[in-house]
Amino acid sequence: MGERLTLITGRTRKQAVGMHKGKDSPEYREATALVEMNPEDMARLNIEDGGQALLRTAEGEVELTAHAGSLPAGLVFVPMGTLVNKLIGTETLGTGMPSFKGQKVDVAPVAEREGPS
């Protein structure tokens, strides 16, 4: 069963290296197709390190490779890029920039999307 957690985004070193090779490069795609999570959250949600996690907001959903990190419980990190953009709405609250930090996101193992077999 999934859980609602808090999403933050940002830039990473691997993403920067990949960006210099181009946003269509395998390095860039790999660097932006992951979610870093608290290991205890991963265990509770039955998401293995290196396994696939489904992240969903009212705006959309994405499947990302999950990695255990040193984040506090309840927080997930996804590098900025085309995949995380699918989760972020267009509302800017007058700032001209959507909020990429503090979004609520439902997180579940990908297997939950497939339903019973």
C-alpha positions as CSV (number, residue, x, y, z in Angstrom):
1,M,0.0,0.0,0.0
2,G,1.2,3.5,-0.9
3,E,1.8,6.4,1.4
4,R,1.7,10.2,1.0
5,L,5.2,11.7,1.4
6,T,6.8,15.1,0.8
7,L,8.7,15.7,-2.5
8,I,11.6,17.9,-2.9
9,T,13.7,18.4,-6.1
10,G,17.1,19.8,-6.9
11,R,20.2,19.4,-9.0
12,T,22.8,16.7,-8.6
13,R,26.4,16.3,-9.7
14,K,25.6,13.3,-11.8
15,Q,22.8,15.3,-13.5
16,A,25.2,18.1,-14.3
17,V,27.7,15.7,-15.8
18,G,24.9,14.1,-17.9
19,M,23.6,17.5,-18.9
20,H,27.0,18.3,-20.5
21,K,26.5,15.2,-22.7
22,G,23.0,16.3,-23.6
23,K,19.6,15.9,-22.1
24,D,19.0,13.0,-24.5
25,S,22.1,11.2,-23.3
26,P,21.8,8.0,-21.3
27,E,23.8,9.6,-18.5
28,Y,21.3,12.4,-18.1
29,R,18.3,10.2,-18.4
30,E,19.7,7.8,-15.7
31,A,20.6,10.7,-13.4
32,T,17.1,12.1,-13.5
33,A,15.1,8.8,-13.4
34,L,15.6,8.1,-9.7
35,V,14.1,8.8,-6.3
36,E,16.1,9.0,-3.1
37,M,14.2,7.8,-0.1
38,N,14.6,7.2,3.6
39,P,15.5,3.5,4.1
40,E,12.8,3.0,6.7
41,D,10.2,4.5,4.4
42,M,11.4,2.1,1.7
43,A,11.1,-0.9,4.0
44,R,7.6,0.1,5.2
45,L,6.5,0.6,1.6
46,N,8.1,-2.7,0.4
47,I,10.4,-0.9,-2.1
48,E,13.8,-2.4,-2.5
49,D,17.0,-0.4,-3.1
50,G,17.3,-0.3,-6.9
51,G,13.6,-1.3,-7.3
52,Q,10.9,0.7,-9.0
53,A,8.7,3.2,-7.2
54,L,5.5,4.8,-8.5
55,L,5.1,8.5,-7.6
56,R,1.8,10.1,-8.2
57,T,0.3,13.6,-7.8
58,A,-2.9,15.1,-9.1
59,E,-0.8,16.3,-12.1
60,G,0.5,12.9,-13.1
61,E,2.7,9.9,-12.3
62,V,6.1,8.5,-13.0
63,E,8.0,5.3,-12.3
64,L,11.5,5.9,-10.9
65,T,14.4,3.8,-9.6
66,A,14.4,4.0,-5.8
67,H,17.7,4.4,-3.9
68,A,18.1,4.5,-0.1
69,G,19.6,7.7,1.1
70,S,20.1,9.8,4.2
71,L,16.8,11.7,4.0
72,P,14.6,12.2,7.0
73,A,11.6,9.9,7.1
74,G,8.6,11.2,5.1
75,L,10.8,13.0,2.5
76,V,11.7,12.0,-1.1
77,F,14.1,13.6,-3.4
78,V,13.9,13.6,-7.2
79,P,16.4,15.4,-9.4
80,M,14.9,18.2,-11.5
81,G,14.2,17.1,-15.1
82,T,11.5,16.0,-17.5
83,L,10.3,13.1,-15.3
84,V,9.7,15.1,-12.1
85,N,8.0,17.8,-14.2
86,K,5.1,15.4,-14.8
87,L,4.4,15.6,-11.0
88,I,4.5,19.4,-10.7
89,G,1.6,21.6,-11.6
90,T,1.6,24.8,-13.5
91,E,0.3,27.0,-10.7
92,T,2.9,29.6,-9.7
93,L,1.0,31.6,-7.1
94,G,2.2,34.8,-8.9
95,T,5.9,33.9,-8.7
96,G,6.3,32.8,-12.3
97,M,7.8,29.5,-11.1
98,P,5.9,26.4,-9.9
99,S,6.8,25.0,-6.5
100,F,9.3,22.1,-6.8
101,K,9.7,21.8,-3.1
102,G,7.2,20.5,-0.5
103,Q,4.8,18.9,-2.9
104,K,2.7,16.0,-1.5
105,V,3.2,12.8,-3.5
106,D,1.8,9.3,-3.2
107,V,4.6,6.7,-3.3
108,A,4.1,3.0,-3.8
109,P,6.0,0.1,-5.2
110,V,5.4,-0.3,-9.0
111,A,3.9,-3.7,-8.4
112,E,0.8,-2.0,-6.7
113,R,-0.1,-0.3,-10.0
114,E,-0.3,-3.6,-11.8
115,G,-3.0,-4.9,-9.4
116,P,-3.8,-8.5,-8.6
117,S,-2.7,-11.2,-11.0
